[in-house]
Amino acid sequence: MRFFVAMFSHETNTFSTIPTDRRQFEARDLRYGGELLEAYRGTGTCLGGMIDAAGAHGVTLVPSLAAAASPAGRVTADFYEATTRRILDDLRGAGRLDGVLLDLHGAMVPEGLEDGEGDLLRAVRATVGSAMPVAVTLDFHANLSQELVRHATLLHGYKTYPHVDMDARGREATKRLLDVVLKRCRPTVAWRQPPLLPPIAGQLTARGPMRRLYDRAAEMERDPRVVTISIFAGFPLADIRDAGLSVYVATDGDPGLADRLADELATMAWAHRGEFLHTAPPPGEAVARALAADGRPVVLADIADNTGGGAAGDTTEILRELLRVGARPATVACIWDAEAVQACARAGVGATVTVDVGGKVDPSHGAPVRVTGRVRTLGDGRFVHKGPMLRGLEGRLGPTAVLDVNDLKIILISLRWQTLDPEMLRVVGVDPAAEKILVVKSSVHYRAAFEPLAHAIIEVDAPGLSSSNLARFTFKHVRRPIFPLDDF
């Protein structure tokens, strides 16, 4: 049994002015051929799960490429076209295949297109023909389109946010693809797209509407006629027609059942739409509450400046407030500012420097903050995720520096990366448990690893391009009317 495997993943924030070009993929992950298998084997990723399941079931994987970049603006047309062409060329040259495994995101928006994954799958389907089974893993934030649903045999979305089940979804996709190839399963699919655009911070699956939806989906999946159910919360900061929540149900040869279950879940999501809305205190109030707490560490989640949602990672309003009130000991993790890193590196460890930190991408989200501090550490920014998310996968922050301003430590990085793992602090010599206040630039993913060590968590409504206040954005292309942009 031979399955083709490839990964092409990007979450595109169309409000971002940072273009996602080849350099952005090279900074995060761009691998070809067998290097894909070596890099991802044993990791808590979809590809890791696919590799694990293929080995367990005697399936030979034919690797093409793995391409992923930190969320930002649109994927440049030249890189999207070159990568798509490489996947299609590898498919043509792969020899006899029994199936195709693709690890995609579902919210990639290339220049000149709204639906990167739908376009890619259409081309894949044209290359392999209508009879070839194609199984796809998708991010929880995928914005499903009709093209994507039409050209895939099966879709498997993450069921958790934070995404701690990626390897499980990779294993599931591989096993279900094997079932289709061996004719143990004949998928029939229903897809629903209610007019609902849930803000990011209201999408977590530990509680609230997504928890109720997935609890009901789990009950439905106990029916042996149900192959898989995915409820995609969607990525609201991609201003495209199909942005938003969708329901995907696959049954074994029972389209009527698929329709009934999809209708029930879509109706349930709509009924609870108000619970997706999210509020948080502004920086001044949040910092005051953190200082008043009687334990440590208190995590201040800078949810609107999450690079994992396409924000720059260099906003400064929480840092500015910490400096104003003299909050100590504290750590801000992490601010994307290669220029400040270089200034620290030129000065050297132990030196005192004055630098302008952050605020260099979009001044409307906070101007640079001038600070004077001691260069505490310098490093290359390499670390290994300890989990629960991305367990075993290498992370790269680029050249890093820790600037210590009277025990307020600012972690400066050269490559954009969401603060979702305490290893990002430990690798630069900061013990997260010893801090009174930890600022993490993340919307929800940080909870998987930071919640167990946090005395308290306070989400902060600061400026940024991953804000859950959708009224801050001007939408031009999403289908209307849609909640909460419109009244119902």
N, C-alpha and C positions, 0 to 999 in steps of 0.2 A: 504494500500500500504506500503510495507516494503523495504527499500533500505539499503544495507550494505554500510558502509563508513569507509575508512582508509586513512592515509597519510604516505608516505614513501618518503622523499625528501632529495636529496643531489646533489650539483653541484661539480663534481670532476675535479680538476686541476691535470692532470696526471704528470705535471712537479714538483708538490709539494712533498717534502719528509716528510710531516706531515701525518701520517696514521690517517684515520678517523675510530676510534674504538668506542666501546660502551660509553666510557667516554666522547667522543666528542658529541655524541647524548644526553647524560644525561646533559651535560653543556648547550645545546641549548633547546632541547625539546624531551622528551620521556614520553608519557602518554598512559595509557591503559583504555579500556572500557569507561564508562560514563564520566570519567575525561576529555576525549577529547571534549565532548559536552560542559561541563562547562567552559573549558579553552578558547574555540574558539567562543562561542556564542557572537554575537555582534561585532566581530572584523573584520577589513578590510583585510581578508584573504579568500582563496578559501573555507576552511572549514567553516568560518563564513558565507559566501554566501550560501553554501550548507545547513547549519543549518537553515538559514533564509528562504530559498525557501521551504525547506521541511515543516517547520511550516506553511507557507502560503498556501501550497497545501495539507495539511493533510497527509503527508508522515511520517511514523515512520522510524527513522534512527536507525540502529543496528551498534553501534560503535565497532571498533576493536582496532586500535592503531593509535597514531600520533608520528612519528619519524622524526626529522630533525636535522641536524648538520651544523655548519658553513662550507662553502666550504673549501676544503683542498685536501689532497691526496686520494688515492683509499680507498673505504670502505672495511674494513677488512672482509675476507671471513666468519669468524665465526659470526660476527654481521649480515651481509647480510643474511646468511642462516638461522639464528635463527629468524630474523624478518620476512622473507618470510614464514618460517614454521608457525609462530604464525598467520600471516594473513590467510594462507590456513586453519589452524585448526579452526580459528574463522569462516571462511566461512562455513566449514563443520558443525559446531555446531550452526549455526545461525537460523536453521529452515527454514520455507518457506520464500523465497525472491522473489521480483519482479524485482530487478535490483541491480547493483553494482556501487558505486561511489568511485573513487580513485583519491586522490590528490597526484600527482607525480611531479617530476622535469623534467626528460627527458635527463639529462646529468650526471646520476649516473654511475660510473665505479667501480664495485667491483673488488677485487683481483681475478684474473683468468677469468674475463669476460670483454667484451667491453660494453655490453648493459644491464645494470641492469634492466631498466624498461621493455625492451622487454622480458627478461628472466622471470621477475615477472609476466607480463601479460600472457605469455604462460602458466605458472603454474596456474594462476587464471582461465584462459579459460578452461584448462583441468579439473579443479575442478568444475566449475559451468556449463559446457557444452556449446555447440554452440548456443543454443537458448536464453541464458540469456543476456539481454542488459547490456553492461559495458560502462560507461561514465567516461572519464579521463580528469582532468585539468592538464595542463603542463605549465612550465615556458616558458617565451619568448625565453630563451636561450636553449631550448631543442634541442638535436641532434636526429632527428627522424630516426628511423630504420624501415625496412620493417616489422620486427616482431612486433614492437609497433603498427604500423598502422593496421596490419592484425588482431590482437587479441582484439582490442578495437572496440566497436560499433561506438563511437564518441570521438574525441579529441577536447579539447577546450584550446587554448593557450592564454596567456596574450597578449593584443594588445597594451600595453604601456611599455615604458622604459624611466624613472623610472616606476616600476610596481604599478600603482595606481588603477588598475582595477581588482585586484585579487578577491575581493568579488563578483564583477559583473560576472566574469567567473564562480565562484562557483554556483551562482544562475542560470546562463545560462545552465551549465551542468546538474543541477538538473531538470530544466524545460524540456530540450530536452530529457533527459532520461525518464521523465514522458510521453512525447509525443510518444516515441518509445514503451513504455510499453502499452499505450492505443491505439497503432496502428494508431496514427495520423500522423506518420512520418516513412518513410522507407529509412534510409540513404544509399546513394551510394557515394563512396569516390574516390577521385583522390589525388595522392601525387607526388610531383616533388622535385628533389634534384639536382639543378644546381651545377656545380663545383665552389663553392663560399664559402670562409671562412672569413666572415667579422670580422675585429678587433672590440673589445668590445666598445671602445670609439666612433666608427663610427656608432653604432647601435641605438642611441637614436631616439625616435619617434616624438620629437617636431618639427624636421626639417630634411631635407636631404632625402636619398633614402627610409628609412623605413616609413617616413611620407607619401611620394608619394604612396608607395605600399599599406599602410593601407587606404589612402583616396580612392584609386581605389577599394580596397576590400569592403569598406563601400558602395560604389555605387553598387557593385555586390550583396551585401547582401540585397539590397532593392527588389531584385527579390524574390517573394514568394517561388520559387522553390529551393532557396539556404537556407540550414539549418545553416551552419556556415563556416567561413573561418578563418584560422590561418596562419600567415606568421612567421615562427620561424627563428630568426636571427642566432640561434645556439650558442654554446659555443666553441670558437676556441681553448681553452687551454686544451681540452680533446683530446689527440692524439689518436683518434680512427678512424676507417674507415668512419663512418657516421657523423663526425663533420661537421658543416656548416649549411648554410641557407637551408630551405625547405619550401614548400608550401603545405598546406592541405586544400582541398575543399570538403565539404559534401553537397550533394543536396538530395532532396526528390524524390527518384526513377528516377533520370535522370543522368545516368553515362556519357552520351555524354556532357551534360552541365558542369558537374564537370571537365571533361578532358579539355574542351575548356578554362574554367576559370583558371584552374591550369596552363595550358600552357601559357596563357597570363601573369599571374603574374610572373612565372619563367623567361619568356623572358624579362619582364620589369626589374626584379632584375638584371639580367645579363647585360642589357644595361646600368645600372647605377652603375656597379661594382666599377668603379674608385672613386666614391663619398664616399665609405665606408672607404677609406684610411684616416689615421689620423696622424697629426703631432702636437707637442707641444714643448714649449721652455724648455731648461734645467733649473735646480734649480737656478743657478746664475741669469740668465736673468729673470726668473719668479719672484723671490724675488725683484729684482730691479724695475720691473714694478709695483709690488704691493706697494712698498714704494713710488713710484712716483704718485700713484693714489691720487685724491683729496677728496676721501670719504672713508667711512668705513661701514662695514667690507669688505675687499677684501678676497675672498675665493681662496686659493691655493688648487686645487684638486690633491691629490697625487694618480693619477689614476692607477699607476703601482703597488701600494702596497695596493690594495683593498682586504680585507679579504673576501668580498662578491664574489670575483673572484678566491679565493684559495690562495692568497698571505699571507705572514706571518703576516703583520701588524706591523712589527718592523724595517722597513728600516729607515735610519737616514740622508740621504743626504740633505733633505730640512731642517731638524732641524739643521744640521751642518752649512748650509748657513745662516740661521736666526741668529745663535749664532755669526758667523763670522762677519756679518755686523751690529750686535746690533739692529736688528729689534724689536721694541717695540711699543705699547703693542701687544702681539701676543699669540695665543693658538695653540698647536699642538694636534689634536684629531683624533684618540687616538693611543698610542703606546702599543702594547701587550708585557708586560714584568713583569711577576709575581714576578720575583726575585727582581726587582727594587721596586715594590709595597711593598714587605715584608721588604726591607731595610727602606723604608719610615715609615712603620707601627711600626717597632722597635724603630725608632727615636721619633715618635709622632708628633702631629700637633704643628707647631711653631718651630720645631727643624731645624737646618741647617745640611744637609747631603751632602756627595759627593758619587755619584753612577755612574756606567756605564749603560747607557740607550740604549736599542735596539741593533740591529745588532747581535743577538744571534742565529738566526736560519740559516742564510745563509750569511756568511761574504762577498760574492761577491756582495751583494746588499747593502753594507755599514757596516762598522765596528761600534762597540759600541761607543757612545759619552760620555765622562766623563764630568759630570756637577756638580756644587755645587749650591744648592738652598735651599729654605725654604719649608718645608712640609706645604702646604696651607690647604688642606683638606684630610680626609680619609673617605671612605664609603664602602657600600656593593655592589654598582654597580647596584642596582635594579631601574628600571624606567619603565614608561609606554609610549609606542609610541603615540604621539599626531597626527601623520599623516603628509601628506596624505598617506604615506606607512605604512602598518601594524597597522593602527589605533586601539587603545585599547588593543594591545597585549603587554604583559610584556616582557621587555628586561632584560638580566642579563649580566653584565660586570665582575662579580666576584669582589673580593676586589679591590678597586681603590685608587689611590692617585693622588693629583695634586701637582707637584713640580714646585715652582715658582722661576725662575732664572732671577731676576731683571725685573720682569713683562713680561717675556716670560714663559708662563704656559704650562707645559707638562702634559697631562692627561695620566696616566699609568693605564692599565687595566690588569686583570688576565685571562679573557676569551675573545677569538677573536670575535670581532663584528664590522661590517662595520659602519662607521660614517655617518649615513643617516638621523638622527633626531637631531635637536638642543637640545632636552631633554637630550641627552647624555652629553651635556655641562652644562646645567642648573642644573642637578641633583648633580653635584659636585661644584656648586657655581660659574660657569663662565657664564657671560652674553654675548652671541655671538655678540649682536649688539654693544657692547662697545669696541670690539677689532679692531685694525687696520688691522691685518692679522689673518685669520683662516685657518689653514691647516686641511683638512679633507681627511681621507684615504678612498676614494670611487671613482668609475669610472664614474657613471652616477646617481645612486640612490639619492645621496645627493641633486641633483637639485630640487627634489620635494619639500623639506622643506627649503633648504638653499637659493635657487634662489630668493624667495620673499624678503628675508632680506639682500641679498648681494648687495653692491654697484657695485661690479664687480666680475667676476669669471675668473680665469686663470688656465687652465689645465697645469700640469707640467710633463715633460718627465724625471722622475727619475727612478732608478732601481727598479725592482720588478717583481713578477711572474704573475701579471695581466696586464703587459705592452701590449699596442696596437701595438707595433712594433714587428710583428710576426717573423721578421728576427732574433730576439734574441733567438729563440727557435729552437731546432733540432727535426723536425717531422719525425717519422719513420713509422707511421701506417695509417695516414689519406690517403684517396684515392687521387691519383695523375693522371694527373695534376689538380691543383686547384689554383684559384686566391685568394690571391696575391702571394702565394708561388712560382707559376710558371708563365712564360710569355705566353700570348695568342695572 
